[in-house]
Amino acid sequence: MKTIDELLSEGVAGKRVFVRADLNVPLDGTTITDDGRIRAVLPTVKALAEAGARVIVASHLGRPKGAPDPAFSLAPAAARLGELLGADVAFATDTVGDSAQGVVAGLADGQVAVVENLRFNAGETSKDDAERAAFADRLAALADVYVGDGFGAVHRKHASVYDLPARLPHYAGHLIATEVGVLKKLTDDVRRPYVVALGGAKVSDKLAVIDQLLAKADRLLIGGGMAYTFLKAKGYEVGISLLQEDQIPAVTEYLERAEKSGVEIVLPVDVLVASEFPDLKTKAPAHPTTVAADAIPADQEGLDIGPETRKLYASKLADAATVFWNGPMGVFEHPDYAEGTKAVAQALVDSKGFTVVGGGDSAAAVRTLGFDETAFGHISTGGGASLEYLEGKTLPGLAALED
């Protein structure tokens, strides 16, 4: 695929450049609680603006139902982008209508605009090819060039990600070029030992990537809510912990495959449990207790890995030459259940290997828990996209950028 460096060498002064970004930031009302995804697209937007392009930034935010919804407006993201750029950023109150057309027409060389949430138009996410194409045609009329830089959305077959690049000269932005380069180090050019830490709520979300990693990784560390399905598959009592009974056969098969192929699957040896889920708004003390992983009381719920597991996982990460981490080890949003996730993050910081934090909740945890982002080899902006790439799937947004 062609990159933005090639576009810049060709010259962009006076051209309208459509940048498909990922500004899907978490909001508390209208307050952005984590601006990491906005900062991730800054290098591309800055480079284009400084080269004299008229930059049109577009993104989705949340899951509106194909119609305008003030709760999902990109206005806060546009304001934050302006603050980070140190320049005024115009904001269009629609996607392709009168406001968008007027704002784009009013751009001077080097200026930046953001159009409203793409998912306010049903054509963006439509499964009907004709409806999606019609929306892509209207987006294409706003610009001369397309730059794809919304890595968190490249696994979606959406109008702005998949259909629009075919209608304009297209290039990969700095972020996508970086993300793809990193993922190749996790698939095609892996330094060993290769250790993968997987957490998060549902094992079903990770089955396909586990299937692939059993042929690629040397060691898998399992935590988060998904760990309890693994523990149940080994015959342990898991109490009222998050459990996907229907996934036990698949997990059992993976455990057997791993043993036969020499891949080490490491499960918690102790967990923090409580009789109820913690209050994440008040952060009231939860008073958890620590029990062995094979001795979870029937009326208790596992909510984080325990202190012995933290030490075990740190030791299993210590010799890694390559580490990929996706998914928290527990309910990190509450201080009483954050230590497991913090321990894995610290082990990556201490590692001498190439460390990748795989987007989503893991990236949010790194920032929430106060870690220096530069201490990691790479923090991905797309958890789902990263996992699908590792699964070996063709990602529509990347395929569309290929020539």
C-alpha positions as CSV (number, residue, x, y, z in Angstrom):
1,M,0.0,0.0,0.0
2,K,1.1,3.6,-0.6
3,T,1.8,5.6,2.5
4,I,1.4,9.2,3.4
5,D,5.1,9.8,2.9
6,E,4.6,9.1,-0.8
7,L,1.6,11.5,-0.8
8,L,3.5,14.2,0.8
9,S,6.4,13.8,-1.6
10,E,3.9,14.3,-4.5
11,G,2.6,17.5,-2.9
12,V,-0.8,18.2,-1.2
13,A,-0.9,22.0,-1.1
14,G,-4.5,23.1,-1.8
15,K,-5.8,19.5,-2.0
16,R,-8.8,18.4,0.0
17,V,-7.6,15.4,1.9
18,F,-10.1,13.1,3.6
19,V,-8.6,11.5,6.7
20,R,-10.6,8.5,8.1
21,A,-9.5,8.7,11.7
22,D,-10.6,6.8,14.8
23,L,-11.8,9.4,17.2
24,N,-14.0,6.8,19.0
25,V,-13.0,8.1,22.5
26,P,-14.7,7.3,25.8
27,L,-17.0,10.1,27.0
28,D,-18.5,11.0,30.4
29,G,-21.2,13.2,29.1
30,T,-19.3,15.6,26.9
31,T,-16.0,15.1,28.8
32,I,-13.4,12.9,27.1
33,T,-11.9,10.5,29.6
34,D,-9.1,9.1,27.4
35,D,-7.9,11.1,24.4
36,G,-5.3,8.5,23.3
37,R,-7.0,7.8,19.9
38,I,-7.1,11.5,19.1
39,R,-3.4,11.9,19.9
40,A,-2.7,8.8,17.7
41,V,-3.9,10.5,14.6
42,L,-2.0,13.8,15.3
43,P,1.1,13.0,13.3
44,T,-0.9,12.4,10.1
45,V,-3.1,15.5,10.5
46,K,-0.2,17.7,11.4
47,A,1.9,16.5,8.5
48,L,-0.9,17.2,6.0
49,A,-1.8,20.6,7.4
50,E,1.8,21.7,7.5
51,A,2.1,20.7,3.9
52,G,-0.8,22.9,2.9
53,A,-3.6,20.4,2.6
54,R,-7.2,21.2,3.4
55,V,-7.8,18.4,5.9
56,I,-11.2,16.8,6.5
57,V,-11.2,14.5,9.5
58,A,-14.0,11.9,9.8
59,S,-14.7,9.2,12.3
60,H,-17.4,7.2,14.1
61,L,-18.1,7.4,17.8
62,G,-20.1,4.8,19.6
63,R,-23.1,3.0,18.1
64,P,-25.8,5.4,17.1
65,K,-28.7,3.9,15.1
66,G,-27.9,5.5,11.7
67,A,-29.4,8.8,12.7
68,P,-28.2,11.9,14.6
69,D,-27.9,11.4,18.4
70,P,-26.4,14.3,20.5
71,A,-25.0,11.7,23.0
72,F,-22.6,10.5,20.2
73,S,-21.6,13.8,18.7
74,L,-17.9,14.3,17.7
75,A,-18.0,17.9,18.8
76,P,-15.9,17.2,22.0
77,A,-13.4,15.2,19.9
78,A,-13.1,18.1,17.4
79,A,-12.5,20.5,20.2
80,R,-9.8,18.3,21.7
81,L,-8.1,17.9,18.3
82,G,-8.0,21.7,18.0
83,E,-6.4,21.9,21.5
84,L,-3.7,19.3,20.6
85,L,-3.0,20.9,17.2
86,G,-2.9,24.4,18.7
87,A,-5.1,25.6,15.9
88,D,-8.8,26.2,15.2
89,V,-10.6,23.2,13.9
90,A,-13.9,23.8,12.1
91,F,-16.8,21.4,12.9
92,A,-19.5,20.4,10.5
93,T,-22.8,19.5,12.2
94,D,-23.6,16.8,9.6
95,T,-21.6,14.2,7.6
96,V,-22.3,15.1,3.9
97,G,-25.0,17.7,4.1
98,D,-25.1,21.5,3.8
99,S,-22.9,22.0,6.9
100,A,-20.2,19.6,5.8
101,Q,-20.2,21.0,2.3
102,G,-20.0,24.6,3.6
103,V,-17.2,23.9,6.1
104,V,-15.1,22.1,3.5
105,A,-15.6,24.9,1.0
106,G,-14.5,27.4,3.6
107,L,-11.2,25.6,4.3
108,A,-8.0,27.4,3.4
109,D,-4.7,25.7,2.8
110,G,-3.3,24.2,6.0
111,Q,-6.7,24.3,7.8
112,V,-8.5,21.3,9.5
113,A,-12.1,20.4,9.8
114,V,-14.0,17.6,11.5
115,V,-17.3,16.3,10.1
116,E,-20.0,14.9,12.4
117,N,-20.2,11.2,13.4
118,L,-20.2,9.1,10.2
119,R,-22.6,6.6,11.9
120,F,-25.3,9.3,12.0
121,N,-25.8,8.2,8.4
122,A,-27.2,4.7,7.9
123,G,-25.2,4.2,4.8
124,E,-21.9,4.1,6.8
125,T,-22.6,0.7,8.4
126,S,-25.2,-0.7,6.0
127,K,-24.9,-4.3,4.9
128,D,-26.5,-3.3,1.6
129,D,-23.7,-2.6,-0.9
130,A,-25.8,0.0,-2.9
131,E,-26.7,2.0,0.2
132,R,-23.1,2.0,1.4
133,A,-21.8,3.0,-2.1
134,A,-24.2,5.9,-2.3
135,F,-22.9,7.3,1.0
136,A,-19.3,6.7,-0.1
137,D,-20.1,8.7,-3.3
138,R,-21.2,11.6,-1.2
139,L,-18.2,11.5,1.0
140,A,-15.9,11.3,-2.1
141,A,-17.4,14.5,-3.4
142,L,-15.9,16.3,-0.4
143,A,-12.3,15.4,-1.2
144,D,-9.6,14.9,-3.7
145,V,-7.5,12.3,-1.8
146,Y,-8.2,9.7,0.8
147,V,-5.9,8.8,3.8
148,G,-6.8,5.8,5.9
149,D,-5.6,6.2,9.5
150,G,-8.4,4.8,11.6
151,F,-6.8,1.5,12.5
152,G,-9.5,0.7,15.1
153,A,-12.0,0.5,12.3
154,V,-10.2,-1.4,9.5
155,H,-11.8,-4.7,10.4
156,R,-15.2,-3.2,9.5
157,K,-16.7,-3.2,6.0
158,H,-18.0,0.3,6.3
159,A,-18.5,3.0,3.7
160,S,-15.7,5.3,4.9
161,V,-13.3,2.4,5.5
162,Y,-13.9,0.0,2.6
163,D,-15.9,1.7,-0.2
164,L,-14.5,5.3,-0.1
165,P,-10.8,4.4,-0.9
166,A,-11.9,2.9,-4.2
167,R,-13.3,6.3,-5.3
168,L,-10.2,8.4,-4.6
169,P,-6.4,8.2,-4.7
170,H,-5.7,6.4,-1.4
171,Y,-2.8,6.2,1.1
172,A,-2.2,4.8,4.5
173,G,-1.6,7.3,7.3
174,H,1.3,7.2,9.8
175,L,-0.7,5.3,12.4
176,I,-1.9,2.5,10.1
177,A,1.6,2.1,8.6
178,T,3.0,1.8,12.1
179,E,0.3,-0.6,13.3
180,V,0.8,-2.9,10.3
181,G,4.5,-2.9,10.8
182,V,4.1,-3.9,14.4
183,L,1.6,-6.7,13.6
184,K,4.0,-8.2,11.1
185,K,6.5,-8.5,14.0
186,L,3.9,-10.6,15.8
187,T,3.1,-12.8,12.8
188,D,5.9,-13.0,10.2
189,D,9.1,-12.0,11.9
190,V,8.7,-13.1,15.6
191,R,11.6,-13.1,18.0
192,R,11.3,-15.8,20.6
193,P,10.3,-16.6,23.3
194,Y,7.0,-15.2,22.2
195,V,4.6,-14.8,25.1
196,V,0.9,-13.7,24.8
197,A,-1.1,-12.5,27.8
198,L,-4.9,-12.6,27.2
199,G,-7.6,-11.3,29.5
200,G,-10.9,-9.6,29.2
201,A,-14.4,-10.8,29.9
202,K,-15.4,-13.4,27.3
203,V,-13.3,-16.4,26.1
204,S,-15.5,-16.5,23.0
205,D,-14.0,-13.2,21.9
206,K,-10.6,-14.8,21.9
207,L,-11.1,-18.3,20.6
208,A,-10.1,-17.6,17.1
209,V,-6.9,-15.9,18.1
210,I,-6.0,-18.6,20.6
211,D,-6.5,-21.1,17.8
212,Q,-3.9,-19.2,15.7
213,L,-1.5,-18.6,18.6
214,L,-1.3,-22.3,19.5
215,A,0.8,-22.5,16.3
216,K,2.8,-19.4,16.8
217,A,3.3,-18.5,20.5
218,D,5.5,-20.3,23.0
219,R,3.4,-19.4,26.1
220,L,-0.1,-18.1,26.7
221,L,-1.0,-16.4,30.0
222,I,-4.8,-16.4,30.7
223,G,-6.5,-13.9,33.0
224,G,-9.7,-11.8,33.3
225,G,-13.2,-13.2,33.2
226,M,-12.2,-15.6,30.5
227,A,-9.9,-17.5,32.9
228,Y,-12.8,-19.0,34.7
229,T,-14.0,-20.9,31.7
230,F,-10.4,-22.4,31.5
231,L,-10.5,-23.2,35.2
232,K,-13.9,-24.8,34.8
233,A,-12.6,-26.9,31.9
234,K,-10.0,-28.3,34.3
235,G,-12.7,-29.3,36.6
236,Y,-12.5,-26.5,39.2
237,E,-15.3,-24.9,41.0
238,V,-15.6,-21.3,39.9
239,G,-18.6,-20.1,42.0
240,I,-20.6,-17.3,40.5
241,S,-17.6,-16.1,38.4
242,L,-18.1,-15.1,34.7
243,L,-18.4,-18.4,32.9
244,Q,-19.2,-19.4,29.3
245,E,-20.4,-23.0,29.7
246,D,-20.8,-23.5,25.9
247,Q,-17.2,-22.7,25.3
248,I,-15.8,-25.4,27.7
249,P,-15.5,-28.1,24.9
250,A,-13.4,-25.7,22.8
251,V,-11.3,-24.6,25.7
252,T,-10.7,-28.3,26.7
253,E,-9.6,-29.0,23.1
254,Y,-7.2,-26.1,23.2
255,L,-5.7,-27.2,26.5
256,E,-5.1,-30.7,25.0
257,R,-3.6,-29.2,21.7
258,A,-1.3,-27.0,23.7
259,E,0.0,-29.9,25.8
260,K,0.7,-32.0,22.6
261,S,2.4,-29.1,20.8
262,G,4.5,-27.9,23.6
263,V,2.8,-24.5,24.0
264,E,2.6,-23.6,27.7
265,I,-0.9,-22.3,28.8
266,V,-0.5,-20.7,32.2
267,L,-3.7,-20.2,34.3
268,P,-4.2,-18.4,37.6
269,V,-3.1,-20.2,40.8
270,D,-5.0,-17.8,43.1
271,V,-7.7,-15.2,42.6
272,L,-9.4,-12.3,44.4
273,V,-13.1,-13.1,45.1
274,A,-16.1,-11.3,46.5
275,S,-19.8,-12.0,46.8
276,E,-20.8,-9.2,44.5
277,F,-19.4,-7.1,41.7
278,P,-17.8,-3.8,42.9
279,D,-19.4,-0.3,42.4
280,L,-17.4,1.3,39.7
281,K,-18.9,4.7,40.1
282,T,-18.3,5.3,43.8
283,K,-15.2,3.0,44.0
284,A,-16.4,2.0,47.4
285,P,-14.1,-0.5,49.2
286,A,-14.9,-4.0,48.0
287,H,-13.1,-6.1,50.7
288,P,-12.1,-9.0,48.5
289,T,-10.5,-12.2,49.8
290,T,-7.8,-14.3,48.2
291,V,-8.3,-18.0,47.5
292,A,-6.6,-20.7,45.6
293,A,-7.8,-21.0,42.0
294,D,-9.1,-24.5,42.7
295,A,-11.0,-23.4,45.9
296,I,-13.3,-20.6,44.8
297,P,-16.4,-20.7,47.1
298,A,-19.7,-21.5,45.4
299,D,-21.2,-18.1,46.4
300,Q,-18.1,-16.0,45.4
301,E,-17.1,-14.3,42.1
302,G,-13.5,-14.1,40.8
303,L,-12.6,-10.5,40.0
304,D,-8.8,-10.4,39.6
305,I,-5.8,-12.6,39.6
306,G,-4.2,-13.1,43.1
307,P,-0.7,-12.1,44.4
308,E,0.9,-15.5,43.6
309,T,-0.4,-15.4,40.1
310,R,0.9,-11.9,39.6
311,K,4.4,-13.2,40.6
312,L,4.0,-16.2,38.4
313,Y,2.9,-14.2,35.3
314,A,5.7,-11.7,35.8
315,S,8.2,-14.6,35.9
316,K,6.7,-16.0,32.7
317,L,7.1,-12.7,30.9
318,A,10.6,-12.0,32.2
319,D,12.5,-13.9,29.5
320,A,10.2,-13.0,26.5
321,A,11.7,-11.5,23.4
322,T,8.2,-10.7,22.1
323,V,5.1,-9.9,24.1
324,F,1.5,-9.3,23.0
325,W,-1.0,-8.3,25.7
326,N,-4.7,-8.0,25.1
327,G,-7.3,-7.7,27.8
328,P,-7.1,-6.8,31.5
329,M,-6.5,-9.4,34.2
330,G,-9.4,-8.2,36.4
331,V,-11.8,-5.4,37.0
332,F,-9.0,-2.8,36.8
333,E,-11.5,0.1,36.9
334,H,-11.8,-0.5,40.7
335,P,-8.7,0.0,42.8
336,D,-9.2,-3.2,44.8
337,Y,-9.1,-5.3,41.6
338,A,-6.4,-3.4,39.6
339,E,-3.3,-5.0,40.9
340,G,-3.4,-8.0,38.5
341,T,-3.6,-5.8,35.4
342,K,-1.0,-3.4,36.9
343,A,1.4,-6.4,37.5
344,V,1.2,-7.5,33.9
345,A,1.7,-3.9,32.7
346,Q,4.7,-3.5,34.9
347,A,6.2,-6.8,33.7
348,L,5.9,-5.4,30.1
349,V,7.7,-2.2,31.2
350,D,10.4,-4.3,32.8
351,S,10.8,-6.5,29.8
352,K,13.8,-6.3,27.5
353,G,11.7,-7.7,24.7
354,F,9.5,-6.1,22.1
355,T,6.2,-5.4,23.9
356,V,2.8,-4.6,22.3
357,V,-0.3,-3.6,24.2
358,G,-3.2,-4.7,22.1
359,G,-5.6,-1.8,22.2
360,G,-9.1,-1.6,23.8
361,D,-9.3,-2.0,27.5
362,S,-5.6,-2.9,27.8
363,A,-4.6,0.5,26.3
364,A,-7.1,2.3,28.6
365,A,-5.7,0.4,31.6
366,V,-2.2,1.5,30.9
367,R,-3.2,5.1,30.9
368,T,-5.7,4.8,33.8
369,L,-3.1,3.1,36.0
370,G,-0.6,5.9,35.3
371,F,2.1,4.1,33.2
372,D,4.3,6.0,30.8
373,E,3.2,5.0,27.3
374,T,6.7,5.3,26.0
375,A,7.8,2.5,28.3
376,F,6.0,0.0,25.9
377,G,7.2,-1.0,22.5
378,H,3.8,-0.1,21.0
379,I,0.3,0.6,22.2
380,S,-2.3,-0.3,19.6
381,T,-5.4,1.8,19.0
382,G,-7.4,-1.1,17.8
383,G,-8.1,-4.2,20.0
384,G,-10.5,-5.9,17.6
385,A,-8.5,-5.0,14.5
386,S,-5.3,-6.4,16.1
387,L,-7.0,-9.6,17.1
388,E,-8.5,-10.2,13.7
389,Y,-5.1,-9.5,12.1
390,L,-3.5,-12.1,14.4
391,E,-6.3,-14.5,13.5
392,G,-5.2,-14.3,9.9
393,K,-8.3,-12.6,8.7
394,T,-8.4,-10.2,5.8
395,L,-9.2,-6.7,7.2
396,P,-11.5,-4.8,4.7
397,G,-10.0,-1.4,5.5
398,L,-6.4,-2.6,4.9
399,A,-7.4,-4.5,1.7
400,A,-9.0,-1.3,0.4
401,L,-5.7,0.6,0.8
402,E,-3.8,-2.0,-1.3
403,D,-3.1,-1.1,-4.9
